[in-house]
Structure formats: C-alpha cells, structure tokens
Amino acid sequence: MANRKSERLLNLLIMLLVQRRYVPKSRIREILYPDQGEEAFERMFDRDKEELRSLGVPVETGTLDAYFEDEVGYRIRPDQLALPEISLDADEAAVVGLAGKVWQHATLADATAEALRKLAAAKVPVDVAALDIVEPHIGADEPTFDVFWAATQERREVVFDYRRPGAPEARTRHLQPWGVVRYSGRWYAVGFDTDRGEERVFRLSRIQGPARLVGEPGSYEIPEGTDIRAVATRLVPAPATEPVAVLVRAGTGHGLRRMADAVEADVPGPDDRTAWDRVRLTASPRVVADEILPYGADAYVESPDSLRADVRGRLTTLLRTLQTTGGQ
C-alpha cells in the first residue's frame, strides 16, 4: 500500500511539473486515477494534493481559460519548487541525502519512466527538463541494495552470505531489515539479526553473492521509535577524519559548503572562467570524495593528496568506462 501511494504521489508530482499549462482535473483522473469512481477520486486526489503541499510542493490552482472560469486546473511551477540555499542539521541532511542517493536507483528510476510513459501515451506534452530540479545525481550501486530496500518495504527477512574483515570465509546470516542507511560513504543494512538475537548492522559491500528474500510480507515489525541512523552510528566504527580543502566554483558545491568549517571567497582557482571559493572541512576523505564527484569540473581537491588521488582515480576509471562503452 505504501509503495502504491508513493508511486501515485510521484506520478502526480511529475505530471503537474512537466507541463507548462494548468492540467484539468478530468485529465488528471483519466491518466493517474483511471480505476477510481467519482467520489473515490475526489477524496484520493484531495488527499494527494494536500500531502504534496505538506511536503512543500507548491501545487497551484488556476483556470484554463482567461475568459471562462468554470474549469479548474492544477500545475507546479518549476521556479517555485526549486529551493534556495538551505541549512540542515545532521538528521535532516541524512534524510535528504538518502532520498537523493536512492532517486537514481532502478526502482525509482523505473517509476519515473513509467509516469512519463503514461503521459506520452496520452499525448500529453511534457517538459522533461523540469525534472532536473528534483533529481539528485547520486546513485545506489551496491548489487544487493534492491533486495534490502524491498525487504524494508515489505517486512520480509533476508538471507545472505557475509564476510567480516579478517574472517577466512563468509557465513550465512539472517536479518529482519529495519532500513538501509548510508554512513561514512558506505551503504549499511540495519535490522534484527535472528541468528544472534540482537540488532546488527551489515555493510552491503561485504555481502558475498546474492541476497534472498524469505518468508511472507509483514512477517515482523520494526520497533517503535527506531532511528536506523542512530543505530548505525552506534554500531559502525567511527570513520577517520582529517582536514580537507576543496576549491569550488562560486555558486556551486552546496553540499560541500553545508559540511564546511570555513569558506574563503574569491580565491585563485584552476581556471579563470569563474570565481572560486575554498571550502575547508574536517571529514572522512571517502565521504568527501563521494560528495565531490558529481560536481565534475566545478570542484578541485587541494588537500590532502590521498583524496586528490582517490578522486582522480575514480574519474579516470569513469572515463575509461565511457570510452569502452562509447559513452552509453
């Protein structure tokens, strides 16, 4: 049920965002709520639009014809949805960061493609560029991410082989996942380990082979008040941090700026095309590398040397991959 509701809200957001004119209610019902009766549609649509508004999405109501005000339509203006620079505390940043990392994952990418397919099939003109303002460019690339993400939604146990650092071989584990969280540049599954009888955290990159869903949906409950990030922070060894200096073009690098201890404006940069700022922060180099890569040529690592080498190595690997695949 939660998955269907999330997909419906995403479809409504996309439909109202990618069109330049007000969309009549009849058209919204035809495309997004085709199986609902009149009363059921009215209740569901009212709840959905109010939920989007409660999330800060500016759903506008207006008339379709300047001379006739009897037909009401809806739209979302991209310029109103785009956010100014904001400041988040650690917990808020974690939630936003998780949403951004999951967006490009196949499950939500498929939902977005399906929404656009429905609009195209109904011959609805769309402005796909409007999606840029709600699409963070970070991916979730662990092979088992799909399984654990589905498990948290369906409340199903996961069976997998896990190799701990220093262990000679992997062991089969059974976990009732409470959630998936990114911490210190890594993805972790947090939940109840039925083998040990206690809460545990497993790094997805240490899982050997496939992970399998077992049991029926709804086979367990997540303890009330569980904070999966707090569990991960408590159970995962704290990452080593060190001073980092990164140059970013003026007006870019907002994620790095939010992490900064200090920002020096208008400093010499690697080119003269724009002004540059120096961002100083104390953090795990791996976390900073993950943050830097999406900025491309808008960011340049000054120090430490290990971070610069890491970023250069990742970019070189990406370039070789693109050359091998022909940029596909």
C-alpha positions in Angstrom: 0.0 0.0 0.0 2.8 2.4 0.9 4.6 1.7 -2.3 1.4 2.3 -4.4 0.8 5.6 -2.6 4.4 6.8 -3.1 4.3 5.9 -6.8 0.9 7.8 -7.2 2.3 10.9 -5.5 5.4 10.7 -7.7 3.3 10.4 -10.8 1.2 13.4 -9.8 4.3 15.5 -9.0 5.8 14.6 -12.4 2.6 15.2 -14.3 2.0 18.7 -12.8 5.7 19.6 -13.0 6.5 18.8 -16.6 3.6 20.6 -18.2 3.6 24.3 -18.9 -0.2 24.9 -18.6 -2.8 24.1 -15.9 -3.9 20.4 -16.1 -7.7 19.9 -15.8 -8.9 17.7 -13.0 -10.7 15.5 -15.6 -7.3 14.9 -17.4 -5.6 14.0 -14.1 -8.3 11.5 -13.2 -8.2 9.9 -16.7 -4.4 9.3 -16.6 -3.5 8.8 -13.0 -6.7 7.6 -11.3 -8.5 5.6 -14.1 -9.9 2.9 -11.8 -11.5 5.2 -9.2 -15.1 6.3 -9.1 -16.0 9.9 -8.9 -16.3 10.1 -5.1 -13.2 7.9 -4.5 -11.2 10.0 -7.0 -12.2 13.3 -5.3 -11.2 12.0 -1.9 -7.9 10.5 -3.1 -6.9 13.5 -5.2 -7.6 15.9 -2.4 -5.5 13.9 0.0 -2.7 13.5 -2.6 -2.5 17.2 -3.4 -2.6 18.2 0.3 0.2 15.7 1.0 2.3 17.2 -1.7 1.6 20.7 -0.3 2.5 19.5 3.2 5.9 18.4 1.8 6.5 21.9 0.4 5.4 21.3 -3.2 3.6 24.4 -4.4 0.5 22.9 -6.2 -1.3 25.8 -7.8 -4.9 26.0 -8.8 -6.0 28.2 -11.7 -8.4 28.5 -14.6 -7.7 27.0 -18.0 -9.3 29.8 -20.0 -8.9 33.5 -19.2 -12.5 34.2 -20.4 -14.2 31.2 -18.7 -13.5 30.4 -15.1 -15.7 27.3 -14.8 -12.9 24.7 -15.5 -10.2 24.4 -12.8 -6.7 23.1 -13.4 -3.6 22.4 -11.5 0.2 22.8 -12.0 3.5 23.0 -10.3 5.8 25.8 -11.4 9.5 24.6 -11.5 10.7 28.1 -10.4 8.6 27.9 -7.3 9.6 24.3 -6.5 13.3 25.0 -6.8 14.8 25.6 -3.4 17.2 28.4 -2.3 20.3 27.6 -0.3 19.2 25.9 2.9 20.9 24.8 6.1 20.2 21.4 7.5 21.1 19.8 10.8 22.7 16.3 10.8 19.5 14.3 10.9 17.7 16.3 8.3 20.7 16.1 6.0 20.8 12.4 6.4 17.1 12.0 5.3 17.7 14.3 2.3 20.9 12.5 1.4 19.2 9.1 1.5 16.4 10.4 -0.8 19.0 11.8 -3.2 21.1 8.6 -3.3 18.0 6.4 -3.9 16.5 8.5 -6.7 18.7 7.2 -9.4 18.3 3.6 -8.2 16.4 1.4 -10.6 13.2 1.1 -8.5 12.5 4.8 -8.5 14.0 5.4 -11.9 11.5 2.9 -13.3 8.7 4.7 -11.5 9.7 8.0 -13.1 10.0 6.4 -16.5 6.5 4.8 -16.1 5.0 8.2 -15.2 6.5 9.8 -18.3 5.4 6.8 -20.4 1.8 7.3 -19.3 1.9 10.9 -20.2 3.4 10.2 -23.6 0.8 7.5 -24.3 -2.0 10.0 -23.5 -0.3 12.5 -25.9 0.4 15.0 -23.1 3.1 17.5 -23.9 5.8 17.4 -21.3 8.9 19.5 -20.4 11.3 16.8 -19.2 13.9 19.5 -18.3 11.7 20.5 -15.4 12.7 17.2 -13.6 16.3 18.4 -13.2 15.4 20.4 -10.1 14.2 17.3 -8.2 16.8 14.8 -9.4 19.9 14.5 -7.3 22.7 13.0 -9.3 23.9 10.3 -6.9 23.3 6.5 -7.3 23.0 3.5 -5.1 25.2 0.9 -6.8 25.5 -2.0 -4.3 24.3 -5.2 -6.0 22.2 -6.2 -3.1 20.6 -2.8 -2.5 17.4 -3.8 -4.3 16.8 -6.8 -2.1 17.3 -4.9 1.2 15.3 -1.9 0.0 12.4 -4.2 -0.9 12.7 -6.1 2.4 12.3 -2.9 4.4 9.1 -2.0 2.5 7.6 -5.5 2.7 8.9 -6.5 6.1 10.5 -9.7 4.9 13.6 -11.4 6.2 16.8 -11.5 4.1 19.3 -14.4 3.9 22.8 -13.7 2.7 26.4 -14.7 3.0 28.6 -12.1 4.8 32.3 -12.0 5.3 33.6 -9.9 8.2 37.0 -8.2 7.9 39.8 -10.7 8.7 37.4 -13.7 8.5 38.7 -16.7 6.4 35.3 -17.2 4.8 31.7 -15.9 4.6 28.9 -17.1 6.9 25.2 -17.3 6.2 23.2 -14.6 8.0 19.5 -14.0 8.6 18.3 -10.4 9.0 15.0 -8.7 9.5 15.9 -5.3 8.0 14.6 -2.1 9.6 16.2 0.2 7.0 19.1 0.9 4.7 21.3 3.9 5.5 24.4 5.5 4.1 27.1 6.2 6.6 30.7 7.2 6.1 30.4 6.8 2.4 29.1 3.2 2.7 25.6 1.6 2.5 24.5 -0.5 5.5 21.5 -2.7 6.3 20.2 -2.2 9.8 17.9 -4.7 11.5 17.4 -7.6 13.8 19.9 -10.5 13.4 17.8 -13.6 14.1 21.0 -15.7 14.5 22.4 -13.5 17.3 19.1 -12.3 18.7 20.1 -8.7 18.6 20.2 -5.6 16.5 23.1 -5.6 14.0 24.5 -3.6 11.1 25.9 -5.1 7.9 27.9 -3.3 5.2 26.4 -4.2 1.8 29.7 -4.2 0.1 30.8 -7.2 2.3 27.9 -9.4 1.2 29.1 -12.4 -0.9 26.9 -13.4 -3.8 23.1 -12.7 -4.0 20.8 -11.9 -1.1 17.4 -13.6 -0.9 14.0 -12.5 0.4 12.3 -15.3 2.5 9.0 -15.6 4.3 5.8 -13.7 3.9 5.3 -9.9 3.7 4.6 -8.4 7.1 6.4 -11.2 9.0 7.9 -8.8 11.5 7.5 -5.3 12.9 10.1 -2.5 13.3 10.4 -1.5 16.9 8.6 1.8 17.6 10.8 4.8 17.6 13.7 3.1 15.9 16.3 5.5 14.4 18.3 3.5 11.9 21.0 6.2 11.5 21.5 6.3 15.3 21.9 2.5 15.3 24.4 2.7 12.5 26.3 5.5 14.2 26.4 3.4 17.4 27.4 0.1 15.9 29.7 1.1 13.0 33.2 2.1 13.9 33.7 5.9 13.6 35.4 6.9 10.4 38.8 8.5 10.5 38.6 12.2 9.7 41.2 14.8 8.6 41.4 18.3 7.4 40.3 18.8 3.7 40.5 21.8 1.4 38.4 21.9 -1.8 38.1 24.6 -4.4 34.5 25.0 -5.8 33.2 27.5 -8.4 31.2 30.3 -7.0 27.5 29.4 -6.7 28.2 25.6 -6.8 29.2 22.9 -4.3 26.3 23.5 -1.9 26.7 20.0 -0.3 30.3 20.7 0.5 29.5 24.1 1.8 27.0 22.7 4.2 29.7 20.4 5.6 32.3 23.2 5.8 34.1 24.5 8.9 35.0 27.7 6.9 34.6 29.1 3.4 37.1 31.6 1.8 35.5 33.5 -1.0 37.2 34.7 -4.3 40.4 32.7 -4.2 42.7 31.7 -7.1 41.4 28.6 -8.9 42.5 26.1 -11.5 41.0 28.3 -14.3 39.8 31.8 -14.8 36.3 31.1 -16.3 34.6 31.8 -13.0 35.3 32.9 -9.4 36.4 30.2 -7.0 35.8 29.7 -3.2 37.9 27.5 -0.9 35.9 25.1 1.3 37.7 23.8 4.4 36.2 20.9 6.4 37.1 18.1 8.7 35.6 14.8 7.4 36.3 11.3 6.2 38.1 11.6 2.8 35.8 8.8 1.4 32.7 10.8 2.3 34.2 13.9 0.7 35.1 12.0 -2.4 31.6 10.8 -2.8 30.3 14.3 -2.5 32.9 15.9 -4.9 32.4 13.5 -7.9 29.0 14.8 -9.0 30.4 18.3 -9.3 32.8 17.4 -12.0 34.8 20.4 -13.2 33.2 22.6 -10.6 35.4 21.2 -7.8 39.1 20.7 -7.3 40.8 19.0 -4.4 43.7 20.9 -2.9 44.4 18.6 0.0 45.1 16.0 1.2 47.0 14.3 -1.6 45.3 11.0 -0.8 41.9 12.5 -1.5 43.1 14.1 -4.7 44.5 10.7 -5.9 41.2 9.0 -5.0 39.1 11.4 -6.9 41.4 11.4 -9.9 41.4 7.6 -9.9 37.6 7.4 -9.9 37.3 9.9 -12.7 39.9 8.1 -14.7 38.0 4.8 -14.3 34.8 6.5 -15.3 36.4 8.0 -18.4 37.8 4.6 -19.5 34.4 3.0 -19.0 32.7 5.7 -21.1 35.4 5.2 -23.8 34.8 1.5 -23.7 31.1 1.7 -24.0 31.0 4.6 -26.5 29.5 7.0 -23.9 26.4 4.9 -23.5 
